[in-house]
Amino acid sequence: MNSSTINVMTAKWLTILRDYEKIKAGNCTIFKTVNQLCQAHKVHRKDIRKYYERWIKSGKEQSALLPLKRGPKIGKYKLLSKEEERIIIKIHRRLSASEFEIFHLLKNRFNIHPSVSTIYRTFKRYPLNKVRKAKIKRYVKQYPGELLHADTYHLAKSIMQDRKRYYLFGIIDDCTRLAYVEVITSITAAEVTKAFFDSLQYFLAHGIHTDRVMTDNGIEFTAFTSQKAKKTHFFETMLNIVGVDHTYTRPYHPQSNGKIERFWKILFHECIVHLNFGQTLDTLSSELNDFLYRYNYQRRHGSLNYLTPLDRLRSVTELLK
């Protein structure tokens, strides 16, 4: 990352922190209190303190104000030694055992028994070679609406002006990669179902009739406590009413819904990471709509032979005529 990019991404916080120091010293001519500073820049006191401590700790380096990756630092919660990781990978490759099978095979073998998630993360740290990668099954559906991938996404509180938790409901067509995103206030079956039916209207406006939708096993999409609970689940019930089939991903296997997972990564890097702090619900929706317009109608996708989703939709519908 060059210096000009760093300057653009950190200019706002650098200005805020310099004014914050002046307020603490009592020689700021613009703001008298920190509250006035927060109101002017639409940020929270906690965020100012967080960035200020990071800035001071780095010796007032401007690069310290760049956004950090979410989640724990690499190696912070590492449980397995290198030798133990090698044992797991040997079992996985020689026996073609899944993380669930290895979890039971390793019982009382290690000092700390690894969880299923830890074993799966170990697989990711030691990727397959070219021969094994060639055996991975990839698929693209033949016509629009044959399969939609749906999922939810958590937004950070710090980007919102009211510092409340908001979520995104996203859905993408497997054949054309045409996508739809909606902001929701909670991950409940009712909220997700409403957003799903809004997405159906969006796809219908593009001439796409939905046959099947794929989701994970979250409580907003289904219930596995019993067959009765599954049949009476709000999302499942509404799918039955409109005649849309429901496919579930394998537990602890996000690759099954990999297209929507990849979409979240693109959304984060091309939209969310560039948002200013202090977003309102209206401004956030506007930013997402701008991103979707570019993603669906202007952005060329390598997976579509560098066509846009709209161009892909046009080419497929011409073949189906």
N, C-alpha and C positions, 0 to 999 in steps of 0.2 A: 504494500500500500504506500503510495507516494505522499509527500508532504502536503500537497494541495488537497488531496482527498481527506487527509486527517484534519486539516484546517476547516474544511466544510462541515465535517461530521461532529466536530467538537467546539465550533465557534460559540454556539448558544451557551453551553455549560461553562465554557471558559469565562464568558462575560458575567454569568450568574455568580460564579465562585469569586471572581474579583470584586464584584459589588458586595458579596457576602463578607469578605474579609474587611472591606471598608466599613460596613455596618458594625462589625464586631469591634473595630478600632475606634468607631465613633466619628469618622471623618468622611462619610458618604454624603454627597450633596444632592443625590437623587432620591434615595430611600432612607427613611428614618428607622424602620423596623424590618425584620425578616418577613413578617406577614405581608407587608407592602411589596416586597421583592417577589414573594410567591404569587401574589395576585397578578402582578404585572406580567410575569412569565408563564403563569398557569402551571406551576409545579408545586410539589409538596415539600414540606420541611424535611421529611425523612429522606427524600431523594437528594436534596441539597446536602444533607449531612453525609449521606453515603458517598456521593461523588467527591465531596470535600476531603473526607478521610482518605479516599483512594488517591486523590491528587497530591495531598501532603505527603503521604507515605512514599510516593514515587519520586519525591523531590520536585514536585510541580512540573512533571513531564506531561505534555499535552496529549500524548498517546494513551495515557492512563484513563482518559475520559471516553475512549472508544467503547462501544457496547461489548459486553462480555458474553461468552457462550453460557447458556443456561445449564444447570445441573452441577453435580459435584466435579471437582477437578480430577483429571485422569490419575488413577492410582490411589486416590484418597481412601476409598473403601475396598481396596484390593485384599482379598482373602486367600487366594491360591498362590502357591509358589510356582516357579517356572516348571519344576519337575511334576507337580500335580497337574498343571495345565497340559503338559505333554502326555500324561496318562489319559486325560480326558480326550484329547485329540486322537490318540492311537485307537481308543475304543470306538470313537465316532467313525473313523475312516476304515478300520478293519472289519468292524461288525455292522457298519451302517446303522448304528444305534442313534435314536433320537435323544433329546435332552431329558425326556421323562424316563426313558429306559436307563440312561446313565445315572440318573438321580438315585434309582433303586439299586443299581449295580455297585455304587460307591458307598453304600451304607456301612458305617463303622470302619471305613478304609482310611479316611483322612482325619486329621485332628479337628478340623472344623468342617462339618458336612455342608457342601455347597448347595445352594438352592437351584431350582430349575432355571431361573433367570440368570444366575451366575454362570451356569454351564452354557447357556445359549450365548451369552456375551463372550465366553471363551471361544466358541465357534467363530464368532465374527472377527476376533483378533487374529485368527489363523485361517485366512480365506483359502478357498480351493484353488488348485492349479488349473491350467488351461484345459486339460482333458476332462476334469470333473466339471468345470464350468460349461463345457460343451454339452453335457448331459442335462443341464438345467432346462426345464420345460418353459417355454415362453409362448404366449398366445395373444391373439388380437381377434376380437369378435368380428363377424362378417358384415353386420348391418347395424345402424344406429338404434339404440334402445334395447338391443339384445341383452346387455348387461350394464348396469350402473354401479359404480363403487361409491359408497357413502361412509362418512366418518365425522367425528367432532374434534375440535381443536381448542385448547385452553389459551387464552390471551393473558399476558402479564398485567397485573393491576397498575403498574407504574406508568403505562402509556395512557391511561384513562384519567380524565380530569376529576371525576368523583371517586377514583381509586376503588371501584367495585370490580368484581370478577365478571368478565363477559366471555362468551364462547363463540366459536364459529361452527356452523353446520356446512359441510362441503360435500358435493357430489359431482362425479365426473363420468362421462360416457366412455366406455371401453373402446369403441370403434373409432370415434372422432376426436376424443379427448376434450370435447366441449364441457366446460365446467360451470358450476353455480355455487355461490357462497352466500350465506346469510348470517347476520349477527343474532345470537340468541342470549337470553339473560340467564338461563339455567339449562343443565343437561337432564331434562326430564322427558319422559315418553311423549307427553302432550306437546311440549315445545319443539322437539325434534320432528314429530309427525307433522305439525303445522309447517315447519320449514321444508320438509320433504314434499308436501303437496304444493308449496310455492315453486319448488324446483320442477315438479311435473308440468306446471303451467309454463315455466320457462322453456322446457324442452319441447312442449307441444307447440309453442310459438315458432320453434325451428323445425317443426314437422316430425319430431321424434316421439314415438309412442313407446312407453317403457314396458318391457316384458319381465325383467328380473332385476333385483337389486342385491348387492353383496354388502354385508356389514360385519363388524366384529360381534362379540357376544356380550356387549355392554348392556346394562339394565335399561338403557334408553331405547334399545332396539329389540330386545327379546327377554324372556324369562325361562330359566332352565330348572327351576325348583320342582316343577311338575308339568305334566302335559296340560292340565287344566289351566295353570297359570300362564302357560305359553299361548294357549288358544284365546285367553281373555286379555292378553297384553294389548295395550292401546295401539302401539305401532303395528303389531301383527294383525290385529283386527282390521285396521284401516287398509292394510295391504290386501287382505282377503276380499274386502268390499270392492276395491278397484281392480282386482284381478292381477296383481303384481306378485310374482313368485319371490321367495326370500331365500338367499344362500348365505351361509355363515362361514366365517374364516375358521381355520384350525386354531385352538387356543395357543397362546404364546408364539404365534407365527404371523407377524405383520406382513411378511412377504406375500401372503395370499391376497392381501388388499394393497399390493405395492403401488399401484397407479395413483391412488388417492394419497398414500403416504409420501410419494415423490412430489405430488402437487403441493402438499403442505410445506415441503422444503423449499420449493420454488416461491411460494407465497411469502414465506418468511424472508428469504434473501432478496426478493425483488420488490417487496411492499412493506411488510411490517417493520423490518429493521430500519427503514428510512422514515418512519413516522415520527413526528415531533411529540414530545410529552404533552400531556394535557388535552388529549383528544376527547371530544364529546361523541355521543352515539351517532349524531348526524354526520359529523366530519369523518368518523371512522367508516361509516357506510358509504360515504362519497368516495373515500380513498379506495375502498375495496371494489366499488363499481368501476372506477377508473382502471384498476389493475385487471379486472375481469374483461373489460373491453379490449385491452391490449393483448391479454392472454388468449382470448377466443378469436379475435378478428385480425390481429396484427403480428403477433409473435410466432415465429416459425419454429416448429418442433422437430428435433432430430429423429424422434420415434415415428414421425409421420412423413419421413423423407423430405423434411424441411418445408412442409406445407403448414398452413395455419389450420386450426380445427374447423373453421368455416370452409376453407378450401377443401379439406378432407370430406366434410359433409356434402358439399356440392358434387365432388367426384364420385362418391358412393351412391348418392341418389340418382345420378345420371346413369350409373350401371344398373340400378334396380328398376328403371323405367321400362 
